[in-house]
Amino acid sequence: MNNSLIESNSINTHWDCPECEGTGTVNGETCPECLGAKYIDIDALTSWMLDFMESRGCNPDEIDQLRTENPDPLTLTFCLELCIALK
């Protein structure tokens, strides 16, 4: 038996799904984003935020650049707020 401390990198694996707000359902149906898991990983969160920014009319060229840079969610939140403020 291994008694070593297991460190989980929760920042990368336990983000509440923004689509269902961590409930696992949307309008009584299984959430299409997290598939009912209630949580998503950082890659799924980043993709969701970029899609959300695109749906809000943010500059497509800037979004494409962000997709290639793979920024953290805090940076994306700042970019989203800036984009909306400038509109």
Backbone as numpy.savetxt, mean C-alpha at the origin, in Angstrom:
# Nx Ny Nz CAx CAy CAz Cx Cy Cz
15.28 -28.58 19.43 14.43 -27.40 19.43 15.31 -26.17 19.43
14.96 -25.23 18.65 15.73 -24.00 18.54 15.07 -22.93 19.41
15.81 -22.39 20.36 15.28 -21.37 21.26 15.66 -19.96 20.86
16.15 -19.79 19.66 16.57 -18.46 19.24 15.36 -17.56 19.03
15.58 -16.30 19.28 14.53 -15.30 19.11 14.24 -15.11 17.63
13.00 -15.21 17.27 12.61 -15.01 15.88 12.16 -13.58 15.72
12.84 -12.86 14.86 12.49 -11.47 14.61 11.66 -11.40 13.34
10.49 -10.85 13.45 9.69 -10.67 12.25 9.82 -9.23 11.79
9.85 -9.07 10.52 9.94 -7.74 9.96 8.53 -7.26 9.68
7.80 -6.90 10.75 6.39 -6.57 10.61 6.14 -5.35 9.74
7.12 -4.47 9.61 6.91 -3.29 8.77 6.70 -3.69 7.31
7.23 -4.85 6.91 7.09 -5.29 5.53 5.92 -6.24 5.31
5.30 -6.74 6.37 4.30 -7.78 6.19 2.94 -7.49 6.81
2.83 -6.53 7.65 1.58 -6.35 8.38 0.99 -4.96 8.21
0.70 -4.58 7.00 0.02 -3.32 6.75 -1.47 -3.62 6.63
-2.31 -2.88 7.35 -3.76 -3.04 7.16 -4.07 -2.75 5.70
-4.88 -3.59 5.12 -5.26 -3.40 3.72 -6.02 -2.08 3.59
-5.58 -1.19 2.71 -6.26 0.10 2.57 -7.61 -0.01 1.85
-7.79 -1.08 1.11 -9.04 -1.25 0.36 -10.20 -1.59 1.30
-9.94 -2.48 2.26 -11.01 -2.92 3.18 -10.79 -2.39 4.60
-9.73 -1.61 4.80 -9.37 -1.04 6.11 -9.14 -2.13 7.15
-8.59 -3.26 6.71 -8.24 -4.33 7.63 -9.39 -5.22 8.06
-10.53 -5.15 7.37 -11.67 -5.99 7.74 -11.72 -7.28 6.93
-11.10 -7.30 5.76 -11.13 -8.47 4.90 -12.31 -8.50 3.95
-13.25 -7.56 4.10 -14.41 -7.53 3.22 -14.69 -6.11 2.72
-15.30 -6.03 1.55 -15.75 -4.77 0.97 -17.19 -4.99 0.50
-18.12 -4.25 1.08 -19.54 -4.39 0.74 -20.03 -5.83 0.86
-19.58 -6.51 1.91 -20.03 -7.88 2.16 -19.33 -8.94 1.34
-18.43 -8.55 0.47 -17.69 -9.49 -0.39 -16.24 -9.55 0.07
-15.55 -10.63 -0.27 -14.13 -10.75 0.04 -13.37 -9.62 -0.63
-12.50 -8.99 0.11 -11.72 -7.86 -0.42 -10.89 -8.31 -1.63
-10.97 -7.59 -2.75 -10.21 -7.96 -3.93 -8.71 -7.69 -3.81
-8.32 -6.84 -2.87 -6.90 -6.49 -2.72 -6.16 -7.50 -1.85
-6.68 -7.78 -0.66 -5.99 -8.68 0.27 -6.57 -10.09 0.26
-7.65 -10.29 -0.50 -8.33 -11.58 -0.61 -8.79 -12.10 0.74
-9.20 -11.17 1.60 -9.73 -11.53 2.90 -8.71 -11.68 4.00
-7.42 -11.50 3.67 -6.36 -11.69 4.66 -6.26 -10.53 5.66
-6.85 -9.41 5.36 -6.87 -8.20 6.18 -5.56 -7.42 6.15
-4.47 -8.06 5.80 -3.16 -7.41 5.75 -2.55 -7.57 4.37
-1.67 -6.65 4.01 -0.92 -6.77 2.76 0.54 -6.46 3.05
1.42 -6.90 2.15 2.84 -6.61 2.33 3.18 -5.25 1.73
4.39 -4.84 1.91 4.79 -3.49 1.50 4.73 -3.32 -0.02
5.01 -4.38 -0.78 4.94 -4.27 -2.24 3.50 -4.05 -2.71
2.57 -4.77 -2.11 1.15 -4.60 -2.46 0.66 -3.22 -2.04
1.12 -2.75 -0.88 0.72 -1.42 -0.41 1.24 -0.34 -1.35
2.48 -0.47 -1.77 3.08 0.50 -2.69 2.30 0.53 -4.00
1.99 -0.63 -4.53 1.23 -0.71 -5.78 -0.15 -0.08 -5.62
-0.81 -0.36 -4.49 -2.14 0.21 -4.24 -2.07 1.73 -4.17
-1.07 2.26 -3.49 -0.94 3.72 -3.35 -0.68 4.38 -4.69
0.16 3.77 -5.52 0.44 4.34 -6.84 -0.81 4.31 -7.72
-1.56 3.22 -7.66 -2.82 3.15 -8.42 -3.81 4.20 -7.92
-3.85 4.41 -6.61 -4.74 5.41 -6.03 -4.34 6.81 -6.49
-3.03 7.09 -6.50 -2.56 8.39 -6.96 -2.96 8.61 -8.42
-2.81 7.56 -9.22 -3.18 7.66 -10.63 -4.68 7.94 -10.78
-5.50 7.29 -9.96 -6.95 7.51 -10.03 -7.34 8.92 -9.61
-6.48 9.58 -8.85 -6.76 10.95 -8.39 -6.21 12.00 -9.35
-5.65 11.54 -10.48 -5.21 12.47 -11.50 -3.80 13.01 -11.32
-3.00 12.34 -10.52 -1.60 12.78 -10.37 -0.86 12.55 -11.69
0.21 13.26 -11.88 0.97 13.23 -13.12 1.43 11.80 -13.45
0.99 11.25 -14.60 1.36 9.88 -14.97 2.86 9.66 -15.10
3.59 10.67 -15.60 5.04 10.53 -15.74 5.71 10.40 -14.38
5.23 11.19 -13.41 5.79 11.11 -12.06 5.44 9.77 -11.40
4.24 9.28 -11.66 3.85 7.98 -11.10 4.71 6.87 -11.69
4.96 6.91 -13.01 5.82 5.92 -13.64 7.22 5.95 -13.04
7.73 7.15 -12.77 9.04 7.26 -12.14 9.02 6.65 -10.74
7.96 6.91 -9.98 7.85 6.33 -8.64 7.76 4.81 -8.71
7.10 4.28 -9.73 7.00 2.81 -9.87 8.39 2.19 -10.02
9.27 2.84 -10.74 10.61 2.28 -10.94 11.50 2.47 -9.72
11.24 3.50 -8.93 12.06 3.77 -7.75 11.65 2.95 -6.54
10.41 2.43 -6.52 9.90 1.62 -5.42 10.09 2.30 -4.06
9.49 3.48 -3.89 9.66 4.22 -2.63 8.86 3.61 -1.48
9.21 3.98 -0.27 8.49 3.48 0.90 7.13 4.19 1.00
6.19 3.61 1.74 4.84 4.19 1.85 4.80 5.60 2.41
5.71 5.96 3.30 5.70 7.32 3.84 6.04 8.34 2.77
6.98 8.00 1.90 7.32 8.88 0.79 6.13 9.01 -0.16
5.46 7.89 -0.43 4.29 7.92 -1.31 3.17 8.75 -0.71
2.97 8.65 0.59 1.94 9.45 1.25 2.22 10.93 1.07
3.49 11.32 1.24 3.88 12.71 1.03 3.62 13.12 -0.41
4.01 12.28 -1.37 3.79 12.60 -2.79 2.31 12.73 -3.10
1.49 11.85 -2.53 0.04 11.92 -2.76 -0.53 13.21 -2.21
-0.17 13.57 -0.99 -0.68 14.80 -0.39 -0.24 16.03 -1.18
0.99 16.02 -1.65 1.49 17.12 -2.46 0.74 17.21 -3.78
0.53 16.07 -4.41 -0.20 16.03 -5.68 -1.61 16.59 -5.52
-2.30 16.17 -4.49 -3.67 16.63 -4.26 -3.70 18.12 -3.92
-2.71 18.58 -3.15 -2.66 19.99 -2.78 -2.42 20.88 -3.99
-1.66 20.39 -4.96 -1.36 21.17 -6.15 -2.50 21.18 -7.16
-3.42 20.27 -7.05 -4.55 20.20 -8.01 -5.55 21.27 -7.77
